[in-house]
Amino acid sequence: MPNWTYAGRRIYVQKISNDVKQILAALQPVAGPTVYQTFGYETAKYKVNALVVGSGDKASLEALTTSGTTFELMSPDGSLGYFYPVSLTFDRQRILTHTITPNCYDPVYIVDIELDKYP
């Protein structure tokens, strides 16, 4: 499996997606077409679905959401940049053993991570 890390913690990415948005305000005049005003744009948001092995890595990833700082997301192709951790949602899997890491009795979690790109 390729090596992915976020804040130095190994994650096994299953799916990653991102989106960018422009901030628009729409004015609806009584007589005439809609008028749009641009107010800038939001930074890119990434959504990562990954496996996390072990309660220690799970706890250290959870702690990132209280830091207020950015962390680097590394892919097999190199750095994707620095991101704020917005939210992490963990689901423990009903797995007795696995072959992901050498200690095959560690719990396995599926995590959905929402990341906000640092400008």
C-alpha distances in whole Angstrom, upper triangle without the diagonal:
4,7,9,12,16,19,17,15,11,10,8,9,10,13,15,19,22,25,29,32,36,38,41,45,47,50,52,56,59,60,57,54,51,50,47,46,43,42,39,35,33,30,26,25,21,20,16,15,12,11,13,13,17,20,20,18,19,23,22,20,23,26,24,26,30,29,30,28,25,22,20,16,14,11,10,13,15,17,18,21,23,23,25,24,26,25,22,22,21,21,20,19,21,19,20,17,14,11,9,11,14,16,16,19,18,18,16,17,16,17,19,19,22,22,25,25,27,30
4,6,10,13,16,14,14,10,10,8,8,11,13,14,17,20,23,26,30,33,36,39,42,45,48,50,54,57,58,55,52,49,48,44,44,40,39,36,33,30,27,24,22,19,18,15,14,12,12,14,15,18,21,21,18,19,22,21,19,23,24,23,25,28,27,28,26,23,19,17,13,11,8,6,9,11,14,15,18,20,20,23,22,24,24,21,22,21,22,22,21,24,21,23,21,17,14,11,13,16,18,18,21,20,20,17,18,17,17,18,18,20,20,23,22,24,27
4,7,10,13,11,10,7,8,7,9,12,14,14,17,19,23,26,29,33,35,38,42,44,48,50,54,57,58,55,52,49,48,44,43,40,38,35,32,29,25,23,21,18,17,14,14,12,12,12,13,16,19,18,15,17,20,18,16,20,22,20,22,25,24,25,23,20,16,14,11,8,6,6,9,10,12,13,16,17,18,20,19,22,22,20,21,20,21,21,21,24,22,24,21,17,15,12,12,15,17,18,21,19,19,17,17,16,16,17,17,19,18,21,21,22,25
4,7,10,9,8,6,6,6,7,10,12,11,15,16,20,22,26,29,32,35,38,41,44,47,50,53,55,52,49,45,44,41,40,36,35,32,28,25,22,19,18,14,14,11,12,9,11,11,13,16,18,17,13,15,18,16,14,17,19,17,19,22,21,22,20,16,13,11,8,5,5,6,9,9,10,10,13,14,14,17,16,19,18,16,18,18,19,20,20,23,22,24,22,19,17,13,14,17,19,19,21,19,19,16,15,15,14,14,13,15,15,17,17,19,22
4,6,5,5,4,5,8,9,13,14,13,16,17,20,23,26,29,31,35,38,40,44,47,50,53,55,52,49,45,44,41,39,36,34,31,28,24,21,19,17,14,14,11,13,10,11,10,12,15,16,15,11,13,15,12,11,14,15,13,16,19,18,19,16,14,10,8,6,5,7,9,12,10,10,10,12,12,12,14,13,17,16,15,17,17,19,19,20,24,23,24,23,20,19,15,15,18,19,20,21,18,18,16,15,15,13,14,12,14,13,16,16,17,20
4,5,5,7,7,10,10,14,14,13,15,16,19,21,24,27,28,32,35,38,41,44,48,51,52,50,47,43,42,38,37,33,31,28,25,22,18,17,15,12,13,10,12,11,12,11,14,15,16,14,11,12,13,11,8,12,13,10,12,15,14,15,13,10,7,6,5,6,9,12,14,12,10,10,10,9,9,11,10,13,13,12,15,15,18,19,21,24,24,26,24,22,21,17,17,20,21,22,23,19,19,17,15,15,12,13,10,12,10,13,13,14,17
4,6,9,10,14,14,18,18,16,19,19,21,23,25,28,30,33,36,39,43,46,49,52,54,52,48,45,43,40,38,34,32,29,26,23,19,18,17,15,16,14,16,14,15,13,15,16,16,14,11,12,13,9,8,11,11,8,11,13,12,13,10,8,5,6,7,9,12,15,16,14,11,12,11,9,9,10,10,14,14,14,17,17,20,21,23,26,26,28,26,24,23,20,19,21,22,23,24,21,20,19,17,17,15,15,13,14,12,14,14,14,17
4,6,9,13,14,18,19,18,20,21,24,25,28,31,33,37,40,43,46,49,52,55,57,55,52,48,47,43,41,38,36,32,29,26,23,21,20,18,18,15,17,15,15,13,14,15,15,13,10,12,13,10,10,13,13,11,15,17,15,17,14,12,8,8,8,8,11,13,15,13,12,13,13,12,13,14,13,17,17,16,19,18,21,21,23,26,25,26,24,22,21,17,16,18,19,21,22,19,19,18,17,18,16,17,15,17,15,17,17,17,21
4,6,10,12,16,17,17,19,21,24,26,29,32,33,37,40,43,46,49,52,55,57,55,52,48,47,43,42,38,36,34,30,27,24,22,20,17,17,14,14,12,11,9,10,11,12,10,7,9,11,8,7,11,12,11,14,16,15,17,15,14,10,10,10,10,12,14,17,15,14,15,15,14,14,15,13,17,16,14,16,15,17,18,19,22,21,23,21,19,18,14,13,16,16,18,19,15,16,14,14,14,13,15,13,16,15,18,18,19,22
4,7,9,13,15,15,18,20,24,26,29,33,34,38,41,44,47,50,53,56,58,55,52,49,48,44,43,39,38,35,31,28,25,22,20,17,16,13,13,10,9,7,8,10,13,11,8,10,13,11,10,14,15,14,17,19,19,21,19,17,13,12,10,9,10,12,15,14,14,15,16,16,16,17,15,18,17,15,16,15,17,17,17,20,19,21,19,16,15,11,11,14,14,15,17,14,14,13,12,13,12,14,13,16,16,19,19,21,24
4,6,9,11,12,15,17,21,24,27,30,32,36,39,41,45,47,51,53,55,53,49,46,45,42,41,38,36,33,30,26,23,21,18,15,13,10,9,6,6,5,8,11,13,12,9,10,13,12,10,13,15,14,16,19,19,21,19,17,14,13,10,10,10,12,15,14,14,14,16,16,15,16,14,17,15,13,14,13,14,14,15,18,17,19,18,15,14,11,11,15,15,16,17,14,14,11,10,10,9,11,11,14,14,18,18,20,24
4,6,9,11,15,17,21,24,27,31,33,36,39,42,45,47,51,54,55,53,49,46,46,42,41,38,37,34,31,27,25,22,19,16,14,10,8,5,5,7,9,12,15,15,12,13,16,16,13,16,19,18,19,23,23,24,23,20,17,15,12,11,10,11,14,15,16,15,18,18,18,19,17,19,17,15,15,14,14,15,14,17,16,18,16,13,13,9,11,15,16,15,17,15,14,11,10,9,10,12,12,15,16,19,20,22,26
4,6,7,11,14,18,21,24,28,30,33,36,38,42,44,48,50,52,49,46,43,42,39,38,35,34,31,28,25,22,19,16,12,11,7,6,4,6,9,12,15,17,18,14,14,18,17,14,17,20,18,19,23,23,24,22,19,16,15,11,11,9,11,13,14,14,13,16,17,16,18,16,17,16,14,14,14,15,16,16,19,18,21,19,16,16,12,14,18,19,19,20,18,17,13,12,10,9,10,10,13,14,17,18,21,23
4,7,11,14,18,21,24,28,30,33,36,38,41,43,47,49,51,48,45,42,42,38,38,35,35,32,28,25,23,20,17,13,11,8,6,5,7,11,14,17,19,20,17,17,20,20,17,19,22,21,21,25,26,26,25,22,20,18,15,14,12,13,16,17,17,16,19,20,19,20,18,19,17,15,15,14,14,15,15,18,17,20,19,16,16,13,16,20,21,19,21,19,17,14,12,9,10,10,12,14,16,19,20,23,26
4,7,10,14,17,21,24,27,29,32,34,38,40,43,46,47,45,41,38,38,35,35,32,31,29,25,22,20,17,14,11,8,6,5,7,10,13,17,20,21,22,19,18,21,21,18,20,23,21,21,25,25,25,24,21,19,18,14,14,12,14,15,17,17,15,17,18,17,19,17,17,16,15,15,15,16,18,17,20,20,24,23,20,20,17,20,23,24,23,24,22,20,17,15,11,11,10,11,12,14,17,17,21,23
4,7,11,14,17,21,24,26,29,31,35,37,41,44,45,42,39,36,35,32,31,28,28,25,21,19,16,13,11,7,6,4,6,9,12,15,18,21,23,23,19,19,22,21,17,19,22,19,19,23,23,23,21,18,17,15,11,12,11,13,14,15,14,12,14,15,14,16,15,15,15,14,15,16,17,20,20,23,23,27,26,23,23,19,22,25,26,25,27,24,22,19,16,13,12,10,9,10,11,13,14,17,19
4,7,11,14,17,20,23,26,28,32,34,37,40,41,38,35,32,31,28,28,25,25,22,18,16,14,10,8,6,5,7,9,12,16,18,22,25,25,26,22,21,24,23,19,21,23,20,20,24,24,23,22,19,18,16,13,15,13,16,16,17,16,12,14,16,14,16,15,15,15,15,16,18,19,22,23,26,26,30,29,26,26,23,25,29,30,29,30,28,26,22,19,16,14,11,11,10,10,12,13,16,18
4,7,10,14,17,20,23,25,29,31,34,37,39,36,32,29,28,25,25,21,21,18,15,12,10,7,5,4,6,9,12,15,18,20,24,27,27,27,24,23,25,24,20,21,23,20,19,23,23,21,20,17,17,16,13,15,14,17,17,17,15,11,13,14,12,14,14,14,15,16,17,20,22,25,25,29,30,33,32,30,29,26,28,32,33,32,33,30,28,25,22,19,16,13,11,9,9,10,10,14,15
4,7,10,13,16,19,21,25,27,31,34,35,32,29,25,25,21,21,18,18,15,11,10,9,6,5,7,9,12,15,18,22,24,27,30,30,30,27,25,27,26,22,23,25,22,21,24,24,22,21,18,19,18,16,18,18,21,20,20,18,14,15,16,14,15,15,14,16,17,19,22,24,27,28,32,33,36,36,33,33,30,32,35,36,35,36,33,31,28,25,21,19,15,14,11,11,10,10,14,14
4,7,10,13,16,19,22,25,28,31,33,30,26,23,22,18,18,14,14,11,8,7,6,5,6,9,12,15,18,21,25,27,30,33,33,33,29,28,29,28,24,25,26,23,22,24,24,22,21,18,19,19,18,20,20,23,22,21,19,15,15,16,14,15,16,15,17,20,22,25,27,30,32,35,36,39,39,36,36,33,35,38,39,39,39,36,34,31,28,25,22,18,16,13,12,10,10,13,12
4,6,9,13,15,19,21,25,28,29,26,23,20,18,15,14,11,11,9,6,6,8,8,9,12,14,18,21,24,28,29,33,35,35,35,32,30,31,30,27,27,28,25,23,25,25,23,22,20,22,22,21,23,24,27,25,25,22,19,18,18,17,17,18,17,19,21,23,27,29,32,34,37,38,42,42,39,40,36,38,42,42,42,42,39,37,34,30,27,24,21,19,15,14,12,12,15,14
4,6,10,12,16,19,22,25,26,24,20,17,15,12,11,8,8,6,4,6,9,10,12,16,18,22,25,28,32,33,37,39,38,38,35,33,34,33,30,30,31,28,26,28,28,24,24,22,24,24,24,26,27,30,28,28,25,21,21,21,19,19,21,19,22,25,27,30,32,36,37,41,42,46,45,43,43,40,41,45,46,45,46,43,40,37,34,31,28,24,22,19,18,15,15,16,15
4,7,10,13,17,19,23,24,22,19,16,14,10,9,6,5,6,5,7,11,13,14,18,20,24,27,30,33,34,38,40,39,39,36,34,35,34,31,30,31,28,26,27,27,24,24,23,26,26,26,29,29,33,31,30,27,24,23,22,20,20,22,20,22,25,27,31,33,37,39,42,44,47,47,45,45,42,43,47,47,47,47,44,42,39,35,32,29,25,23,20,19,16,16,18,16
4,6,10,13,16,19,21,18,15,12,10,6,6,5,6,8,9,11,14,16,18,21,23,27,29,33,36,38,41,43,42,43,40,38,38,37,34,34,34,32,29,31,31,28,28,27,29,30,29,32,33,36,34,34,31,27,26,26,24,24,25,23,25,28,30,34,36,40,41,45,46,50,50,48,48,45,47,50,51,50,50,47,45,42,38,35,32,28,27,23,22,20,20,21,20
4,7,10,13,16,18,16,14,10,8,6,5,7,7,10,12,14,18,19,21,24,26,30,32,36,39,40,44,46,45,45,42,40,40,40,36,35,36,34,31,32,33,29,30,30,32,33,33,36,36,39,38,37,34,31,30,29,27,26,28,25,27,30,32,36,38,42,43,47,49,52,52,50,51,48,50,53,53,53,53,50,47,44,40,37,34,31,29,25,25,22,23,24,23
4,6,10,13,14,13,10,7,6,5,7,9,11,14,15,17,21,22,23,27,28,32,34,38,41,43,46,48,47,48,45,43,43,43,39,38,39,37,34,36,36,33,34,33,35,36,36,38,39,42,40,40,37,34,33,32,30,30,31,28,30,33,34,38,40,43,45,48,50,54,54,52,53,50,52,56,56,55,55,52,49,46,43,39,37,33,32,28,28,25,26,28,26
4,6,10,11,10,9,6,5,6,8,11,13,16,18,20,24,26,27,30,32,35,38,41,45,46,50,51,51,51,48,46,46,46,43,41,42,40,37,38,39,36,37,36,39,40,39,42,42,46,44,43,41,37,36,36,34,33,34,31,33,36,37,41,43,47,48,52,54,57,58,56,57,54,56,59,59,58,58,55,52,50,46,43,40,36,35,31,31,29,30,31,29
4,6,9,8,7,5,7,9,11,15,17,20,21,24,27,29,29,33,34,38,40,43,47,48,52,54,53,53,51,48,49,48,45,44,45,43,40,41,42,39,40,39,42,43,42,45,45,48,47,46,44,40,39,39,37,36,37,34,35,38,39,43,45,48,50,53,55,59,59,58,59,56,58,61,61,60,60,57,54,51,48,45,42,38,37,34,34,32,33,34,32
4,6,6,7,7,8,11,13,17,19,22,24,27,30,32,33,36,37,41,43,47,50,52,56,57,56,57,54,52,52,52,49,47,48,46,43,44,45,42,43,42,45,46,45,48,48,51,50,49,47,43,42,42,40,39,40,37,39,42,43,47,48,52,54,57,59,63,63,61,62,59,61,65,65,64,64,61,58,55,51,48,46,42,41,37,37,35,36,37,35
4,6,9,9,11,15,17,21,23,26,28,30,34,35,36,39,40,44,46,49,53,54,58,60,59,59,57,54,55,55,51,50,51,49,46,47,48,45,46,46,48,49,48,51,51,54,53,53,50,46,46,45,43,42,43,40,41,45,45,49,50,54,56,59,61,65,65,64,65,62,64,68,68,66,66,63,60,57,54,51,48,44,44,40,40,38,39,40,39
4,7,9,11,15,18,21,24,27,29,31,35,36,38,41,42,45,48,51,55,56,60,62,61,62,59,57,57,57,54,52,54,51,48,50,50,47,48,47,50,51,50,52,53,55,54,54,51,48,47,47,45,44,45,42,44,47,47,51,53,56,58,61,63,67,67,66,66,63,66,69,69,68,68,65,62,59,56,53,50,46,46,42,42,40,41,42,40
4,7,9,13,15,19,22,25,26,29,33,34,35,38,39,43,45,49,52,54,58,60,59,60,57,55,56,55,52,51,52,49,47,48,49,46,46,45,48,48,47,50,50,53,51,51,48,45,44,44,42,42,43,40,42,45,46,49,51,55,56,59,61,65,65,63,64,61,63,67,67,66,66,64,61,58,54,51,48,44,44,40,40,38,38,40,38
4,6,10,13,16,19,22,24,26,30,31,32,35,36,40,42,45,49,51,55,57,56,57,54,52,53,52,49,48,49,47,44,46,46,43,44,43,45,45,44,46,46,49,47,47,45,41,41,41,39,39,40,38,39,42,43,46,48,52,53,56,58,62,62,60,60,58,60,64,64,63,63,60,57,54,51,47,45,41,40,37,37,35,35,37,35
4,7,10,13,16,19,20,23,26,27,28,31,33,36,39,42,46,48,51,53,53,53,50,48,49,49,45,44,45,43,40,42,42,39,40,39,41,41,41,43,43,46,44,44,42,38,38,38,36,35,37,34,36,39,39,43,45,48,50,53,55,58,59,57,57,54,57,60,61,60,60,57,54,51,47,44,42,38,37,33,33,31,32,33,31
4,7,10,13,16,18,21,24,26,27,30,32,36,38,42,45,47,51,53,52,52,49,47,48,47,44,43,44,42,39,41,41,37,38,37,39,40,39,42,42,45,43,43,40,37,36,36,34,34,35,33,35,38,39,43,45,48,50,53,55,59,59,57,57,54,56,60,60,59,60,57,54,51,47,44,41,38,36,33,32,30,30,31,29
4,7,10,12,14,17,20,22,24,27,29,32,35,39,42,44,48,49,49,49,46,44,45,44,40,40,41,38,35,37,37,34,34,33,36,36,35,38,38,41,39,39,36,33,32,32,30,30,32,29,32,35,36,40,42,45,47,50,52,56,56,54,54,51,53,56,57,56,56,53,51,48,44,41,38,34,33,29,29,26,26,27,25
4,6,9,12,15,18,21,23,26,28,32,35,38,42,43,47,48,48,48,45,43,44,42,39,39,39,36,34,35,35,32,32,31,34,34,34,37,37,40,38,37,35,31,30,30,28,28,30,28,30,34,36,39,42,45,47,50,52,55,56,53,54,50,52,56,56,55,56,53,50,47,44,41,38,34,32,28,27,24,24,25,23
4,6,8,12,15,17,19,23,25,29,32,35,39,40,44,46,45,45,42,40,41,39,36,36,36,33,31,32,32,29,29,28,30,30,30,33,34,37,35,34,31,28,26,26,25,25,27,25,28,31,33,37,39,43,44,48,49,53,53,50,51,47,49,52,53,52,53,50,47,44,41,38,35,31,29,25,24,21,21,21,19
4,7,10,13,16,18,22,24,28,31,34,38,38,42,44,43,42,39,38,38,37,34,33,34,31,28,29,29,25,26,25,28,28,29,32,33,36,34,33,30,26,25,24,23,22,25,23,26,29,31,35,38,41,43,47,48,52,52,49,49,46,47,51,51,51,51,48,46,43,39,37,33,30,27,24,22,19,19,19,17
4,7,10,13,15,19,22,25,29,31,35,36,40,41,41,40,37,36,36,34,31,31,32,28,26,28,27,23,23,22,25,25,25,28,29,32,30,29,26,23,21,21,20,20,22,21,24,27,30,33,36,39,41,45,46,49,49,47,47,43,44,48,48,48,49,45,43,41,37,35,31,28,25,22,20,16,15,16,13
4,7,9,12,15,18,22,25,28,31,32,36,38,37,37,34,32,33,31,28,28,29,25,24,25,25,21,21,20,22,22,22,25,26,29,27,26,23,20,18,18,17,17,19,18,21,24,26,30,33,36,38,41,42,46,45,43,43,39,41,44,45,45,45,42,40,37,34,31,28,24,22,18,16,13,12,13,11
4,6,8,12,15,18,22,25,28,29,32,34,34,33,30,29,29,28,24,25,25,22,20,22,21,18,18,16,19,19,19,22,23,27,25,24,21,17,16,15,13,13,16,14,17,20,23,26,29,32,34,38,39,42,42,40,40,36,37,41,41,41,42,38,36,34,30,28,24,21,18,14,13,9,9,11,9
4,6,10,13,16,20,22,26,26,30,32,31,30,27,26,27,25,22,22,23,19,18,20,19,16,15,13,15,16,16,19,20,23,22,20,17,14,12,12,10,11,13,13,16,19,21,25,28,31,33,36,37,40,40,37,37,33,35,38,39,39,39,36,34,31,28,26,22,19,16,13,10,7,6,7,7
4,7,10,13,17,19,23,24,27,29,29,29,25,25,26,24,21,21,22,19,18,21,20,17,16,14,15,14,13,16,17,20,19,18,15,12,11,11,9,11,13,12,15,17,20,23,25,28,30,34,34,38,37,34,34,30,32,35,36,36,37,34,32,29,26,23,20,17,14,11,9,6,5,8,9
4,7,10,13,16,20,21,24,26,26,26,23,22,23,22,18,18,20,17,15,18,18,16,16,13,14,14,13,16,16,20,19,18,16,12,12,11,9,10,10,9,11,14,16,19,22,25,26,30,31,34,34,31,31,28,29,33,33,33,34,30,28,25,22,19,16,13,10,7,6,5,6,10,11
4,6,10,13,16,18,21,24,24,24,20,19,21,20,16,17,19,16,15,19,19,17,16,13,13,13,10,13,13,17,17,16,14,10,11,11,9,10,10,10,11,12,14,17,19,22,23,27,28,31,30,28,28,24,26,30,30,30,30,27,25,22,19,16,13,10,8,6,5,6,7,11,13
4,7,10,13,15,19,21,22,22,19,17,19,19,15,16,18,16,15,19,19,18,18,15,15,14,12,14,14,17,18,18,16,13,14,14,11,12,10,10,10,10,11,14,16,19,20,24,24,28,27,25,25,22,24,28,28,27,28,25,23,19,16,13,10,7,6,5,6,9,11,14,17
4,6,10,12,16,18,19,19,16,15,17,17,13,15,17,15,15,19,19,19,18,16,14,14,10,12,12,15,16,16,15,12,14,14,12,13,11,12,11,10,11,12,14,16,17,21,21,25,24,22,22,18,20,24,24,24,24,22,19,16,13,10,8,6,5,7,8,11,13,16,19
4,7,10,13,16,17,18,15,14,17,17,14,15,18,17,17,20,21,22,21,19,17,16,13,14,13,16,18,18,18,16,17,17,15,16,13,14,12,10,10,10,11,13,14,17,18,21,21,18,19,16,18,22,22,21,22,19,17,13,11,7,6,5,6,9,11,15,17,20,23
4,7,10,13,15,16,12,12,15,15,12,14,17,16,17,20,21,22,21,19,17,16,13,13,12,14,17,17,17,16,18,18,16,17,14,16,14,11,11,10,11,12,12,16,16,19,18,15,16,12,14,18,19,18,18,16,14,10,8,6,5,7,8,11,13,17,18,21,24
4,7,10,12,13,11,10,14,14,12,14,17,17,18,21,22,24,23,21,18,18,15,15,14,16,19,19,19,19,20,20,19,19,16,18,15,12,11,9,10,10,10,13,12,15,14,12,12,9,11,15,15,14,15,12,10,7,6,5,6,9,11,14,16,20,21,24,27
4,7,8,10,7,7,10,11,9,11,14,15,16,19,20,22,21,20,17,17,15,15,15,17,20,20,19,19,20,20,18,19,16,17,15,12,11,9,10,9,10,13,13,15,14,12,13,10,10,14,13,13,13,10,8,6,5,6,7,10,11,15,16,20,22,24,27
4,7,8,7,8,11,12,11,13,16,17,19,21,22,24,24,22,19,19,17,17,18,19,22,22,22,22,23,23,22,22,19,21,18,15,14,11,12,10,10,13,11,12,11,10,10,8,8,10,9,9,9,6,6,5,6,9,10,14,15,19,20,24,25,27,30
4,5,6,6,9,10,11,13,15,16,18,20,21,24,24,23,20,21,19,20,20,22,25,24,24,24,25,24,23,23,20,22,19,15,15,12,12,10,11,13,12,13,12,11,13,11,9,11,9,10,9,5,5,6,8,11,12,16,17,20,21,25,27,28,32
4,6,5,6,9,10,10,12,15,16,18,19,22,22,22,20,21,20,21,22,24,27,26,25,26,26,24,23,22,19,20,18,14,14,11,12,10,12,14,14,15,15,15,16,14,13,15,12,13,11,7,7,8,9,12,12,16,16,20,21,24,26,28,32
4,5,5,6,9,10,11,13,15,17,17,21,20,20,18,19,19,20,21,23,26,25,24,24,24,22,21,20,18,20,18,15,16,13,15,13,16,18,17,18,17,17,18,15,13,15,13,14,13,10,10,11,11,14,14,17,17,20,21,24,25,26,30
4,5,5,6,9,10,11,14,15,16,19,18,18,15,16,15,16,18,19,22,21,20,21,21,19,18,18,15,17,16,13,14,12,14,13,15,18,17,18,17,16,17,14,12,15,13,15,14,11,10,10,10,12,11,14,14,17,17,21,22,23,27
4,6,5,6,9,10,12,14,15,18,18,18,16,17,16,18,19,21,24,23,22,21,21,20,18,17,14,15,13,10,10,8,11,10,13,16,16,18,18,17,18,15,15,17,15,16,15,11,10,9,8,10,9,12,12,15,16,20,22,23,27
4,5,5,6,9,11,12,13,16,17,17,16,18,18,19,21,24,27,25,23,23,23,20,18,17,14,16,14,11,12,10,13,13,16,19,19,20,20,20,21,19,17,19,18,19,17,13,12,13,11,13,12,14,14,17,17,20,22,23,27
4,5,5,7,10,11,11,14,14,14,13,15,15,17,19,22,24,22,20,20,20,17,16,15,12,15,14,11,13,13,16,16,18,21,21,23,22,21,22,19,17,20,18,20,19,15,15,15,13,15,13,15,13,16,16,19,20,21,24
4,5,5,8,10,11,13,13,12,11,13,12,15,17,20,22,20,18,18,17,15,13,12,9,12,10,8,10,10,14,14,17,21,21,23,22,21,22,18,18,20,19,20,20,16,15,14,12,12,10,11,10,12,12,15,17,18,22
4,5,6,8,10,12,13,14,13,15,15,18,20,23,25,24,21,21,20,17,15,13,9,11,9,7,9,9,13,14,17,20,21,23,24,23,24,21,20,23,22,22,21,17,16,15,12,13,10,12,10,12,13,16,18,19,23
4,5,6,7,10,11,13,12,15,16,19,21,24,26,24,22,21,20,17,15,12,10,12,11,10,13,13,17,17,21,24,25,26,26,25,26,23,22,25,23,24,23,19,18,18,16,17,14,15,13,14,14,16,19,19,22
4,5,5,8,8,9,9,12,13,16,19,22,24,21,18,18,16,13,11,9,7,9,10,9,13,14,18,19,22,25,26,28,28,26,27,23,23,25,24,26,25,21,20,19,17,17,14,14,11,12,11,13,15,15,19
4,6,7,9,10,11,14,15,18,21,24,25,23,20,19,17,14,11,8,6,7,7,8,11,13,17,19,22,26,27,29,29,28,29,26,25,28,27,28,27,23,21,20,17,17,14,13,11,11,10,12,14,15,18
4,6,9,11,12,16,18,21,24,27,28,26,23,22,20,16,14,10,9,10,10,12,14,16,20,22,25,28,29,31,32,31,32,28,28,30,29,30,29,25,23,23,20,20,17,17,14,14,14,14,17,16,20
4,5,8,10,14,16,19,22,26,27,24,21,20,18,14,12,9,9,11,12,14,17,19,22,24,27,30,31,33,33,32,32,29,28,30,29,31,30,26,25,24,22,22,19,18,15,15,14,14,15,14,18
4,7,10,14,16,19,23,26,27,24,20,19,16,12,10,7,8,10,12,14,18,20,24,26,29,33,33,36,35,34,34,31,30,33,32,33,33,29,28,27,24,23,20,19,16,14,12,12,13,12,15
4,7,10,13,16,20,23,23,20,17,16,13,9,8,6,8,11,13,15,19,21,25,26,29,33,33,35,35,33,33,29,29,31,31,32,32,29,28,26,24,23,20,19,15,14,12,11,11,10,13
4,7,10,13,16,20,20,17,13,12,9,6,5,5,7,10,13,14,18,20,24,26,28,32,32,34,33,31,31,27,27,30,30,31,31,28,27,25,23,22,18,17,14,13,9,9,9,7,11
4,7,10,13,17,17,14,11,11,8,5,5,7,8,12,13,14,18,19,22,24,26,30,30,32,31,28,28,24,24,26,27,28,29,25,24,23,21,20,17,16,13,13,10,10,10,9,13
4,6,10,13,13,10,7,7,6,4,6,9,10,14,16,16,19,20,23,25,26,30,30,32,30,27,26,23,22,25,26,27,28,25,25,23,21,20,17,17,13,14,11,11,10,10,13
4,7,10,11,9,6,6,6,6,7,10,11,14,15,14,17,18,21,23,24,28,27,29,28,25,24,20,20,24,25,25,27,24,23,20,19,17,15,14,11,12,9,11,10,11,14
4,7,8,6,4,6,8,9,11,14,14,17,18,17,20,20,23,24,25,28,27,29,27,24,22,19,19,22,23,24,26,23,23,21,20,18,17,16,14,15,13,15,13,14,17
4,5,5,6,7,10,12,13,17,17,19,20,19,21,21,23,24,24,27,26,28,26,23,21,17,18,21,23,24,26,23,23,20,20,18,17,16,15,16,14,17,15,17,19
4,6,8,10,13,16,17,20,20,23,23,22,24,23,25,25,25,28,27,28,26,22,20,17,18,20,23,23,26,24,24,22,21,20,19,19,18,20,18,20,19,20,22
4,7,8,12,15,17,20,21,24,24,24,26,26,28,29,28,32,30,32,30,26,24,21,22,24,27,27,30,28,28,25,24,23,22,21,20,20,19,20,18,19,21
4,7,9,12,15,18,19,22,23,23,25,25,28,29,29,32,31,33,31,27,25,22,22,25,27,28,30,28,28,25,24,23,21,21,19,20,17,18,16,17,18
4,5,8,11,15,16,19,20,20,23,24,27,28,29,32,31,33,31,28,26,23,23,26,28,29,31,28,28,25,24,22,20,20,17,17,14,15,13,13,15
4,7,9,13,14,17,18,18,21,23,25,27,28,31,31,33,32,29,27,24,24,27,29,30,31,28,28,25,23,21,19,17,15,14,11,12,10,11,12
4,7,10,13,15,17,18,21,23,26,28,29,33,33,35,34,31,30,26,26,29,30,31,33,29,29,26,24,23,20,18,15,14,11,10,7,8,9
4,7,10,13,15,16,20,22,25,27,29,32,32,35,33,31,30,26,26,29,30,31,32,29,28,26,23,22,19,17,14,13,9,9,6,6,9
4,6,9,12,13,17,19,22,24,27,30,31,33,32,30,30,26,26,29,30,30,31,28,26,24,21,20,16,15,11,9,6,5,5,5,9
4,6,9,11,15,18,21,24,26,30,30,33,33,31,31,27,27,30,30,31,31,27,26,24,21,20,16,14,10,9,6,5,6,7,10
4,6,8,11,14,17,20,23,26,27,30,29,28,28,24,25,28,28,28,28,24,22,21,17,16,12,11,7,6,5,7,9,10,14
4,7,10,14,17,20,23,26,28,31,31,29,30,27,27,30,30,30,30,26,24,22,18,17,13,11,8,5,5,6,10,12,15
4,7,10,14,17,19,23,24,27,28,26,28,24,25,28,28,27,27,23,21,19,15,14,10,8,6,5,7,10,13,15,18
4,7,10,13,16,19,21,24,24,23,24,21,22,25,24,24,23,20,17,15,11,10,6,6,5,6,9,12,15,17,21
4,7,10,13,16,18,21,22,21,23,20,22,25,24,23,22,19,15,13,10,8,5,5,7,9,12,15,18,21,24
4,6,9,13,15,18,19,18,20,18,19,22,20,19,18,15,12,10,6,6,4,7,9,12,15,18,21,24,27
4,6,10,12,15,16,16,19,17,18,21,20,18,17,14,11,9,5,5,6,9,12,15,18,22,24,27,30
4,7,9,12,13,13,16,15,16,19,17,15,13,11,7,6,4,6,9,12,15,18,21,24,27,29,33
4,6,9,11,11,14,13,15,18,16,13,12,11,7,6,6,7,10,13,17,20,23,27,29,32,35
4,7,9,11,14,15,16,18,16,13,12,11,8,8,9,11,14,17,20,24,27,30,33,35,39
4,6,7,11,12,13,15,13,10,9,9,7,7,10,12,15,18,21,25,27,31,33,36,39
4,7,11,12,13,14,12,8,7,9,8,9,12,15,18,22,24,28,30,34,36,38,42
4,7,9,10,11,9,5,5,8,8,9,13,15,18,22,24,28,30,34,35,37,41
4,6,8,9,8,5,7,8,9,8,12,14,17,20,22,26,28,32,33,35,38
4,6,7,8,6,9,10,12,11,14,15,18,21,23,27,28,32,32,35,38
4,7,8,7,10,10,11,9,12,13,15,18,20,23,24,28,29,31,34
4,6,6,9,8,11,10,13,15,17,20,21,25,25,29,29,31,34
4,6,9,9,12,13,16,18,20,24,25,28,29,32,33,34,38
4,6,6,10,11,15,18,20,23,24,28,29,32,33,35,38
4,6,8,10,13,16,19,22,24,28,29,33,34,36,39
4,6,9,13,16,18,22,24,28,29,33,34,36,40
4,6,10,13,15,19,21,24,26,29,31,33,36
4,7,10,13,16,18,22,24,28,30,31,35
4,7,10,13,15,19,21,25,27,29,33
4,6,10,12,16,18,22,24,26,30
4,7,10,13,16,20,22,25,28
4,6,10,12,16,19,21,25
4,7,10,13,16,19,22
4,6,10,13,15,19
4,7,10,13,16
4,6,9,12
4,6,9
4,6
4
